[in-house]
């Protein structure tokens, strides 16, 4: 068995199955379909349908605390979402087009707390999460215990929507990425300043305000341990330190002391990836910001491909800037081999 095949087998057996089972246990989704309108509203905004008394009470405060929690791996605190509370009777046709909606329902008709999600109920690209609980105490306990799953679910949906927008905006994948790395990826507009080295591609908008960068690099796959957290940190420090320089002979590196990077393994469209999320800094320069890395094996080439996005925006909030750029990672796919197409 090839080493890459062994890696995929291990990932399927030990990483993906528990994650899938946990997700299926948590969410029951209904794809309503048949919607003619596209969901609207501000990115990373959630409408909560709850009457004033419940919203100001312990149930509403618990839900607010979950949604208002700080986004991961940002240099300054920023909430995960902008929250709009709306009483149910004001949920008019305009608000029914919203991208993200949460509908809590506390009633003794339920025997235990649970989450369900309606997809595309009133508009395409819409997510309505229903949180059911028999009483206030169980509601508070449930949303608090599942805070990360609730937040991650909406963040992932936002990234998927933005990825689809990028695909619609740039009809064709980046040709250079296909030529060098044999991957399909859709870049946002404006990243016109490009630097290339062997097995390394770097594109940036080079903006004075709100700078955005994407790097792609690759190396031969030899062992699955390359996808461990510390290994990925070492790889990015070595590769980006070599090619991304700053003032005073500084090199890009990972700020492990300021914020130990978040790490997870995930599956997306059948492609197994390791994700690293943290803060970057320059070794001898006062520059830094957030980054997100996805690393995976390209079965077609036997290479580990790493795609990283990072921003530099000291004068502004970074949550939306990074998430919009992170959506690029959700456009990645590996083209099928010729024999598979026929």
TIMI-165312 format. One line per 4 residues: number of its first residue (from 1); for each residue x, y, z of N, C-alpha, C. Coordinates in pm, whole numbers, plus 50000, padded with zeros to 5 digits. Each point is the difference from the previous one (the first is absolute). Layout:
<sites>
NUM = X/Y/Z/X/Y/Z/X/Y/Z ~ ...;
</sites>
This chain:
<sites>
1 = 50085/49880/50000/49915/50120/50000/50088/50125/50000 ~ 49967/50097/49916/50076/50124/49995/49986/50075/50132 ~ 50103/50084/50030/49997/50075/50126/49881/50094/50006 ~ 49971/50065/49888/49884/50090/49999/49872/49923/50026;
5 = 49989/49878/49943/49880/49919/50021/49987/49963/50147 ~ 50114/49964/50065/49997/49968/50142/49953/50119/50083 ~ 50044/50119/49960/49960/50122/50072/49849/50020/49991 ~ 49943/49985/49879/49857/50019/49984/49923/49895/50078;
9 = 50052/49877/50001/49933/49893/50075/49998/50031/50149 ~ 50113/50044/50053/50006/50035/50142/49906/50115/50033 ~ 49998/50099/49914/49914/50116/50024/49854/49958/50004 ~ 49960/49914/49909/49861/49958/49994/49962/49923/50127;
13 = 50090/49915/50047/49967/49914/50113/50001/50072/50133 ~ 50093/50092/50019/50022/50054/50134/49958/50145/50017 ~ 49983/50075/49891/49971/50142/50015/49862/50037/49948 ~ 49968/49956/49880/49880/50050/49934/49874/49938/50057;
17 = 50002/49870/50026/49878/49933/50044/49944/50059/50128 ~ 50080/50021/50106/49943/50061/50120/49944/50138/49975 ~ 50067/50079/49915/49952/50136/49972/49866/49995/49927 ~ 49988/49909/49904/49875/49989/49924/49887/49954/50090;
21 = 50027/49898/50083/49897/49950/50090/49954/50107/50098 ~ 50097/50079/50050/49964/50106/50093/49912/50104/49934 ~ 50032/50034/49875/49922/50100/49928/49860/49950/49972 ~ 49990/49873/49959/49868/49943/49971/49914/49992/50126;
25 = 50067/49973/50113/49925/49992/50125/49950/50136/50044 ~ 50074/50104/49963/49965/50135/50047/49898/50068/49912 ~ 50015/49985/49869/49914/50074/49908/49913/49907/49916 ~ 49872/50033/49993/49911/49938/49903/49961/50109/49903;
29 = 50042/49987/49875/49980/50108/49903/49889/49967/49904 ~ 49932/50102/49959/49895/49986/49900/50029/50097/49887 ~ 50019/49947/49880/50024/50082/49884/49867/50025/49932 ~ 49946/50120/50022/49866/50029/49950/49997/50011/49848;
33 = 50104/50059/49943/50007/50013/49855/49887/50086/49946 ~ 49999/50022/49872/49893/50072/49935/50000/50150/50023 ~ 50102/50053/50068/50007/50143/50026/50053/50072/49877 ~ 49941/50117/49972/50038/50075/49881/50090/50117/50031;
37 = 50005/50042/50125/50078/50117/50038/50127/49957/50071 ~ 50102/50085/49989/50126/49975/50067/49998/50066/50137 ~ 50050/49931/50099/50003/50055/50135/50080/50130/50002 ~ 49954/50094/50080/50062/50132/50005/50045/50030/50143;
41 = 50055/50118/50017/50045/50041/50132/50151/50013/50006 ~ 50047/50052/50111/50142/50024/50018/50071/49870/50034 ~ 50120/49983/49947/50082/49883/50031/50026/49994/50150 ~ 49995/49879/50056/50026/49975/50143/49897/50068/50090;
45 = 49879/50012/49951/49890/50055/50078/49897/49891/50025 ~ 49948/49993/50122/49900/49900/50036/49880/50069/50061 ~ 49880/49963/49951/49875/50047/50059/49951/49894/50098 ~ 49967/50044/50122/49944/49910/50101/49854/50038/50022;
49 = 49909/49905/49976/49858/50025/50022/49964/49962/50143 ~ 49976/50100/50082/49975/49975/50142/49928/50121/50058 ~ 49899/49976/50081/49930/50115/50059/50090/50070/50101 ~ 49964/50122/50033/50086/50084/50082/50029/49939/50137;
53 = 49897/49942/50062/50017/49945/50134/50101/49886/50000 ~ 49984/49908/49904/50092/49886/49992/50140/50045/49963 ~ 50010/50100/49911/50132/50049/49957/50075/50065/50115 ~ 49928/50073/50085/50064/50064/50114/50020/49905/50117;
57 = 49940/49881/49993/50013/49903/50107/50122/49911/49983 ~ 50006/49895/50082/50119/49913/49999/50018/49925/49869 ~ 49891/49963/49934/50010/49929/49872/50061/50089/49894 ~ 49949/50121/49987/50053/50094/49901/50144/50037/50027;
61 = 50032/50020/50130/50139/50037/50034/50097/49887/49966 ~ 49956/49877/50024/50086/49885/49969/50027/49991/49850 ~ 49896/50019/49920/50017/49995/49854/50085/50118/49952 ~ 49976/50118/50056/50081/50116/49963/50147/49976/50029;
65 = 50030/49943/50115/50140/49976/50038/50068/49904/49901 ~ 49925/49902/49951/50057/49906/49902/50031/50072/49869 ~ 49903/50074/49948/50017/50065/49869/50097/50118/50008 ~ 50009/50061/50117/50086/50117/50018/50141/49962/50044;
69 = 50028/49871/50008/50134/49955/50040/50103/50048/49900 ~ 50124/50014/50045/50104/50054/49914/50040/49903/49889 ~ 50021/50053/49881/50049/49919/49889/50141/49952/50031 ~ 50031/49880/49955/50130/49940/50029/50113/50069/49923;
73 = 50114/50003/50065/50127/50036/49934/49998/50137/49934 ~ 49947/50098/50070/50011/50139/49955/50082/50077/50103 ~ 50080/50097/49957/50087/50070/50094/49925/50088/50099 ~ 49879/50045/49964/49916/50075/50092/49864/49931/50010;
77 = 49932/50011/50114/49869/49934/50014/49898/50055/49902 ~ 49934/49909/49928/49889/50034/49911/49896/49891/50013 ~ 49871/50035/50013/49897/49896/50015/49986/49918/49873 ~ 49955/49875/50018/49982/49914/49885/49892/50051/49905;
81 = 49895/50063/50055/49888/50042/49917/49943/50135/50047 ~ 49937/50067/49908/49913/50114/50035/49862/49941/50025 ~ 49940/50034/50113/49875/49937/50043/49886/50100/49993 ~ 49893/49961/49934/49878/50080/49995/49887/49919/50063;
85 = 49943/50052/50110/49887/49933/50062/49871/50056/49944 ~ 49908/49911/49965/49874/50040/49937/49887/49922/50066 ~ 49893/50071/50037/49885/49928/50055/49933/49922/49887 ~ 49947/49881/50027/49948/49914/49893/49895/50065/49911;
89 = 49914/50084/50058/49894/50061/49918/50054/50100/49898 ~ 50123/50043/50017/50062/50093/49904/50084/49928/49894 ~ 49992/49867/49998/50075/49921/49902/49926/50007/49867 ~ 50012/50116/49934/49926/50029/49878/50072/49941/49879;
93 = 49943/50025/49883/50056/49946/49876/50143/50048/49977 ~ 50031/50123/50041/50135/50053/49982/50100/49922/50084 ~ 49969/49979/50128/50091/49928/50088/50007/49852/49966 ~ 49896/49948/49934/50001/49859/49963/50103/49969/49892;
97 = 50059/50102/49940/50106/49979/49902/50138/49997/50065 ~ 50006/50011/50132/50128/50009/50070/50083/49874/49980 ~ 50132/50018/50002/50093/49888/49980/49998/49902/50117 ~ 50005/50055/50122/50013/49918/50120/49891/50036/50100;
101 = 49924/49901/50043/49891/50023/50094/50006/49890/50107 ~ 49978/50041/50125/49987/49903/50109/49862/50017/50062 ~ 49927/49889/50015/49867/50003/50060/50001/49910/50123 ~ 50015/50058/50120/49989/49919/50122/49853/49968/50029;
105 = 49975/49882/50050/49865/49962/50042/50010/49920/50129 ~ 49953/50061/50107/50002/49935/50131/49858/49962/50035 ~ 49973/49870/50004/49863/49951/50022/50006/49860/50059 ~ 49902/49969/50084/49996/49867/50062/49956/49892/49903;
109 = 49973/50036/49875/49969/49897/49900/50127/49922/49961 ~ 50116/50056/50036/50127/49933/49971/50049/49927/50125 ~ 50049/49880/49979/50048/49920/50114/50147/50022/50027 ~ 50074/50054/49902/50143/50025/50017/50042/50108/49901;
113 = 50111/50069/50025/50046/50106/49909/50056/49939/49871 ~ 49984/50072/49889/50057/49956/49874/50009/50118/49903 ~ 50084/49982/49899/50014/50098/49893/49950/49940/49869 ~ 49931/50079/49923/49967/49964/49862/50032/50119/49912;
117 = 50025/49975/49872/50033/50108/49908/49916/49987/49873 ~ 49938/50109/49960/49928/50008/49873/50089/50074/49900 ~ 50028/49936/49888/50086/50059/49897/49914/50050/49885 ~ 50025/50125/49958/49931/50059/49884/49848/50003/50017;
121 = 49953/50025/50121/49856/49996/50023/49928/50114/49930 ~ 50048/50123/50017/49937/50116/49936/50086/50060/49890 ~ 50129/49966/49997/50091/50057/49900/50118/49904/49981 ~ 50058/50003/49882/50116/49916/49973/50120/50049/50080;
125 = 50071/49906/50062/50116/50036/50080/49967/50036/50142 ~ 49875/49980/50040/49956/50035/50135/50013/49881/50095 ~ 50034/50030/50125/50002/49900/50106/49912/50050/50115 ~ 49903/49918/50038/49918/50028/50118/50026/49890/50100;
129 = 50058/50036/50114/50026/49903/50107/49890/50010/50104 ~ 49939/49887/50031/49899/49991/50104/50060/49934/50122 ~ 49987/50066/50115/50053/49944/50124/49880/49970/50090 ~ 49973/49872/50020/49885/49956/50079/50047/49956/50139;
133 = 49921/50031/50101/50032/49957/50136/49872/49997/50082 ~ 49990/49909/50095/49878/49990/50081/49986/50111/50103 ~ 50111/50062/50042/49994/50105/50102/50123/50089/49987 ~ 49997/50111/50072/50109/50097/49991/50132/49943/50047;
137 = 49998/49927/50109/50125/49946/50056/50069/49907/49901 ~ 49923/49912/49937/50060/49907/49904/50045/50074/49874 ~ 49929/50107/49961/50041/50081/49885/50136/50064/50026 ~ 50014/50062/50116/50126/50067/50035/50114/49900/50002;
141 = 49979/49887/50063/50103/49898/50009/50038/49948/49862 ~ 49900/49978/49916/50023/49943/49867/50080/50093/49910 ~ 49960/50128/49992/50071/50092/49911/50141/50028/50052 ~ 50016/49998/50131/50134/50022/50058/50092/49883/49969;
145 = 49949/49877/50012/50082/49882/49973/50031/49983/49852 ~ 49912/50052/49914/50018/49983/49855/50039/50131/49931 ~ 50057/50091/50076/50033/50133/49948/50091/49990/49878 ~ 50101/49915/50005/50096/49992/49889/49935/49944/49875;
149 = 49914/49900/50015/49931/49943/49884/49905/50101/49936 ~ 49930/50077/50081/49908/50101/49947/50076/50107/49923 ~ 50107/50051/50060/50080/50104/49935/50065/49947/49873 ~ 50062/49882/50007/50069/49944/49884/49904/49973/49885;
153 = 49878/49960/50032/49901/49970/49896/49971/50124/49916 ~ 49975/50113/50066/49968/50122/49926/50124/50055/49928 ~ 50117/49991/50063/50121/50047/49933/50025/49920/49873 ~ 49985/49868/50009/50021/49915/49882/49902/50036/49889;
157 = 49875/50024/50035/49901/50038/49898/50037/50132/49934 ~ 50051/50095/50078/50043/50128/49942/50116/49978/49904 ~ 50096/49917/50040/50115/49973/49913/49957/49930/49872 ~ 49906/49909/50010/49950/49930/49881/49927/50096/49906;
161 = 49920/50092/50057/49931/50099/49916/50102/50088/49927 ~ 50099/50049/50076/50100/50087/49939/50082/49927/49896 ~ 50025/49871/50024/50073/49920/49901/49921/49989/49871 ~ 49871/49981/50013/49916/49993/49879/49999/50134/49927;
165 = 50001/50109/50075/50008/50132/49939/50130/50016/49922 ~ 50111/49954/50058/50129/50008/49930/49998/49919/49871 ~ 49938/49883/50005/49992/49917/49880/49915/50066/49892 ~ 49894/50069/50042/49916/50070/49902/50070/50123/49945;
169 = 50080/50066/50086/50070/50122/49959/50114/49968/49904 ~ 50078/49898/50034/50110/49956/49913/49961/49866/49942 ~ 49947/50001/49880/49943/49879/49942/50101/49886/49987 ~ 50123/50035/49973/50104/49899/49983/50095/50000/50119;
173 = 50046/49882/50043/50100/49994/50107/50129/50068/49958 ~ 50084/50032/50097/50128/50064/49973/50087/49906/49917 ~ 50033/50042/49880/50071/49912/49907/50138/49962/50050 ~ 50068/50093/50065/50136/49972/50046/50000/49893/50110;
177 = 49898/50000/50084/49989/49898/50104/49979/49862/49939 ~ 49925/49996/49891/49979/49872/49931/50130/49952/49936 ~ 50074/50091/49940/50123/49963/49932/50108/49951/50097 ~ 50017/50068/50112/50110/49971/50092/49963/49895/50104;
181 = 49878/50010/50055/49963/49916/50114/49891/49898/49967 ~ 49945/50008/49879/49892/49911/49957/49881/50004/50095 ~ 49960/50122/50038/49880/50019/50079/49915/50108/49934 ~ 49870/49995/50025/49909/50106/49961/49974/50088/50122;
185 = 50015/50129/49984/49975/50095/50107/49958/50132/49938 ~ 49905/50067/50063/49949/50128/49950/50045/50112/50092 ~ 50075/50094/49946/50049/50114/50077/49903/50116/49993 ~ 49993/50082/50105/49925/50126/49989/50074/50097/49909;
189 = 49928/50100/49954/50060/50101/49913/50099/50086/50079 ~ 50096/50053/49929/50090/50099/50059/50134/49948/50045 ~ 50019/49868/50004/50129/49945/50044/50093/49991/49879 ~ 50039/50115/49950/50071/50007/49873/50151/50003/50013;
193 = 50050/50020/50122/50145/50003/50021/50047/49858/50031 ~ 50071/49937/49906/50033/49858/50010/50151/49980/50006 ~ 50043/49912/50091/50139/49958/50009/50005/49848/49991 ~ 50092/49947/49920/50009/49855/49984/50143/49952/50019;
197 = 50011/49883/50066/50123/49924/50008/49964/49856/49969 ~ 50097/49912/49997/49969/49860/49973/49908/49945/50107 ~ 49884/49947/49958/49900/49941/50091/49945/50101/50100 ~ 50002/50127/49963/49952/50105/50091/49935/50112/49919;
201 = 49878/50037/50040/49924/50106/49931/49942/50092/50107 ~ 50020/50131/49980/49956/50099/50099/49931/50114/49927 ~ 49875/50026/50038/49923/50108/49939/49948/50093/50110 ~ 50007/50130/49977/49954/50098/50098/49939/50120/49929;
205 = 49911/50068/50071/49950/50126/49946/50094/50116/50034 ~ 50097/49973/50089/50102/50100/50036/49936/50132/50042 ~ 49884/49991/50065/49923/50120/50034/50060/50070/50122 ~ 49993/50131/50000/50044/50077/50114/49902/49985/50117;
209 = 49875/49971/49970/49897/49980/50102/49929/49868/49971 ~ 50004/49909/50094/49933/49872/49981/50072/49910/49901 ~ 50126/49972/50028/50078/49916/49909/49957/49854/50013 ~ 49987/49931/49886/49962/49860/49995/50102/49922/49918;
213 = 50040/49883/50050/50101/49918/49933/49955/49854/49997 ~ 50037/49931/49893/49980/49855/49989/50130/49939/49952 ~ 50043/49892/50066/50118/49927/49954/49962/49854/49978 ~ 50062/49940/49899/49984/49857/49972/50140/49942/49987;
217 = 50026/49890/50068/50129/49933/49982/49980/49850/50015 ~ 50098/49923/49957/49987/49855/50002/50135/49933/50022 ~ 49994/49874/50044/50119/49919/50021/49957/49854/49996 ~ 50089/49907/49977/49962/49858/49988/49941/49945/50130;
221 = 49897/49918/49985/49940/49933/50115/50083/49878/50037 ~ 50036/49988/50127/50079/49886/50046/49935/49929/50117 ~ 49934/50073/50089/49942/49939/50119/49883/50083/50049 ~ 49902/49932/50064/49883/50072/50050/50033/50091/50117;
225 = 50115/49981/50064/50036/50086/50113/50025/50144/49956 ~ 50015/50022/49869/50019/50137/49951/49879/50086/50031 ~ 49884/49935/50021/49877/50074/50025/49973/50025/50148 ~ 50095/49966/50084/49985/50032/50142/50024/50149/50022;
229 = 49945/50051/50109/50002/50144/50027/50140/50059/49998 ~ 50091/49945/50080/50134/50057/50010/50077/49988/49870 ~ 49973/49893/49925/50066/49984/49870/49958/50110/49904 ~ 49870/50030/49996/49950/50105/49911/50055/50137/50040;
233 = 50011/50025/50130/50057/50127/50044/50145/50011/49952 ~ 50077/49892/50016/50138/50002/49956/50014/50020/49850 ~ 49911/49937/49923/50005/50012/49854/49970/50144/49957 ~ 49895/50060/50057/49965/50136/49958/50109/50099/50042;
237 = 50062/49979/50115/50109/50089/50042/50118/49990/49904 ~ 50030/49878/49957/50113/49980/49911/49973/50056/49860 ~ 49884/49969/49944/49970/50042/49862/49972/50150/49992 ~ 49912/50048/50087/49965/50143/49992/50114/50087/50051;
241 = 50076/49948/50096/50118/50074/50045/50103/50018/49891 ~ 50004/49905/49909/50095/50007/49890/49957/50101/49893 ~ 49870/50005/49972/49954/50077/49885/49931/50132/50035 ~ 49952/50016/50122/49929/50124/50036/50085/50076/50101;
245 = 50059/50109/49954/50092/50079/50080/49939/50137/50030 ~ 50051/50061/50108/49958/50135/50035/50119/50089/50023 ~ 49976/50110/50068/50107/50093/50032/50092/49942/50106 ~ 50121/50053/50007/50097/49961/50103/50033/49850/49994;
249 = 50007/49946/49878/50032/49858/49980/49900/49907/50070 ~ 49877/50043/50013/49900/49919/50069/49942/49893/49908 ~ 49950/49893/50062/49938/49889/49928/49864/49970/50061 ~ 49908/49953/49915/49870/49962/50052/50013/49874/50085;
253 = 49930/49998/50114/50002/49884/50088/49864/49991/50071 ~ 49982/49896/50080/49874/49977/50070/50011/50047/50144 ~ 49903/50076/50046/50002/50057/50135/49944/49898/50099 ~ 50079/49897/50032/49951/49891/50084/49983/50041/50146;
257 = 50074/50097/50047/49988/50042/50139/49881/50094/50020 ~ 49978/50088/49905/49887/50093/50009/49868/49927/49993 ~ 49989/49906/49905/49877/49924/49981/50036/49863/49944 ~ 50004/49896/50083/50028/49866/49947/49898/49964/49893;
261 = 50044/49969/49878/49906/49981/49889/49896/49891/50027 ~ 49877/50026/49956/49895/49899/50003/50025/49901/49887 ~ 49968/49873/50027/50030/49894/49904/49883/49903/49994 ~ 49967/49955/49881/49898/49897/49986/50019/49927/49868;
265 = 49947/49878/49994/49993/49925/49875/49855/50001/49953 ~ 49980/50006/49871/49866/50016/49946/49989/49933/49864 ~ 49879/49981/49956/49974/49949/49866/49912/50098/49926 ~ 50033/50028/49875/49921/50091/49919/49990/49943/49859;
269 = 49879/49963/49960/49977/49941/49869/50091/49880/49974 ~ 50016/49918/50103/50080/49881/49987/50150/50021/50010 ~ 50044/50124/50022/50142/50030/50009/50036/50024/50147 ~ 50094/49922/50050/50040/50011/50140/50106/50108/50015;
273 = 49978/50087/50098/50088/50115/50019/50037/50016/50147 ~ 50115/50058/50022/50038/50047/50133/49994/50152/49997 ~ 49936/50058/50101/49984/50146/50006/50078/50056/50118 ~ 50072/50106/49975/50073/50074/50103/49951/50144/49995;
277 = 49966/50054/50117/49947/50136/50007/50071/50073/50114 ~ 50061/50112/49969/50073/50069/50105/50043/50139/49959 ~ 50108/50046/50061/50053/50133/49974/50140/49989/49941 ~ 50028/50083/49901/50135/50008/49944/50066/50129/50048;
281 = 50131/50001/49996/50075/50121/50034/50132/49999/49923 ~ 50063/50115/49994/50132/50010/49940/50103/49994/50113 ~ 50109/49928/49975/50094/49967/50107/50063/50121/50067 ~ 50033/50104/49924/50065/50118/50059/49930/50129/49958;
285 = 49870/49990/49974/49925/50116/49953/49864/50001/50069 ~ 49943/50118/50021/49872/50012/50069/49886/49985/49900 ~ 49986/49881/49945/49892/49969/49908/49943/49865/50038 ~ 49869/49982/49977/49938/49872/50028/49852/50003/49965;
289 = 49935/49887/50016/49859/49989/49971/49956/49854/50001 ~ 49875/49973/49964/49948/49863/50003/50026/49925/49868 ~ 50004/49867/50011/50014/49915/49881/49916/49875/50017 ~ 49968/49935/49888/49936/49868/49998/50071/49918/49894;
293 = 50038/49877/50036/50069/49909/49909/49918/49872/49982 ~ 49992/49951/49875/49948/49867/49972/50108/49921/49929 ~ 50027/49877/50048/50100/49913/49940/49934/49866/49966 ~ 50033/49945/49884/49938/49876/49955/50092/49931/49899;
297 = 49972/49873/49973/50075/49925/49902/49927/50006/49866 ~ 50073/50032/49895/49946/49992/49864/50032/49860/49947 ~ 49899/49916/49991/50021/49863/49956/50055/49992/49858 ~ 49969/50099/49920/50047/49999/49860/50151/50015/49991;
301 = 50059/50074/50093/50141/50034/49990/50085/49939/50110 ~ 49937/49950/50107/50076/49949/50114/50067/50109/50080 ~ 49950/50123/49987/50057/50114/50071/49905/50047/50110 ~ 50059/50050/50109/49923/50073/50100/49986/50143/49951;
305 = 49877/50047/49989/49975/50137/49958/49951/50079/50121 ~ 50060/50116/50019/49961/50089/50110/49950/50131/49940 ~ 49882/50041/50042/49945/50129/49957/49975/50081/50127 ~ 50055/50120/50004/49987/50088/50116/49944/50134/49959;
309 = 49916/50054/50086/49953/50138/49982/50037/50077/50126 ~ 50040/50125/49982/50029/50084/50116/49976/50146/49966 ~ 49975/50079/50103/49970/50142/49979/50089/50084/50089 ~ 50018/50124/49957/50071/50100/50080/49917/50127/49996;
313 = 49938/50031/50112/49910/50115/50006/50002/50059/50140 ~ 50110/50062/50040/50012/50049/50139/49901/50109/50035 ~ 49943/50066/49898/49915/50114/50027/49851/49966/49995 ~ 49965/49871/49988/49859/49966/49981/49970/49862/50059;
317 = 49869/49972/50013/49958/49867/50043/50036/49897/49893 ~ 50021/49878/50042/50055/49899/49908/49910/49879/49979 ~ 49895/49986/50078/49916/49881/49990/49946/49981/49859 ~ 49929/50099/49948/49941/49986/49867/50106/49992/49891;
321 = 50107/50078/50017/50107/50000/49902/50061/49860/49987 ~ 50025/49935/50115/50059/49867/49997/49900/49897/49950 ~ 49876/50006/50048/49902/49899/49957/49971/50008/49850 ~ 49995/50121/49947/49980/50012/49855/50114/49935/49925;
325 = 50121/50016/50051/50116/49940/49934/50004/49850/50027 ~ 49961/49959/50120/49999/49858/50035/49906/49921/49910 ~ 49898/50065/49946/49906/49932/49910/50072/49941/49880 ~ 50114/50058/49963/50079/49947/49890/50035/49853/50024;
329 = 50026/49965/50126/50038/49863/50033/49885/49903/49973 ~ 49877/50053/50001/49882/49916/49978/49967/49986/49852 ~ 50080/50060/49914/49983/49981/49855/50095/49894/49947 ~ 50090/49949/50085/50104/49908/49953/49941/49864/49965;
333 = 50045/49946/49889/49969/49862/49963/50116/49946/49917 ~ 50009/49868/49992/50103/49936/49921/49936/49947/49872 ~ 50047/50044/49884/49940/49954/49874/50009/49848/49987 ~ 49896/49942/49943/50003/49856/49977/50101/49964/49893;
337 = 50059/49882/50016/50092/49951/49898/49924/49974/49870 ~ 50073/50004/49891/49939/49984/49869/49922/49870/49990 ~ 50054/49891/50050/49933/49871/49989/49871/49996/50082 ~ 49994/50083/50108/49880/50007/50080/49892/50077/49930;
341 = 50037/50094/49914/49902/50081/49928/49933/49922/49889 ~ 50074/49907/49943/49946/49927/49885/49907/49887/50043;
</sites>
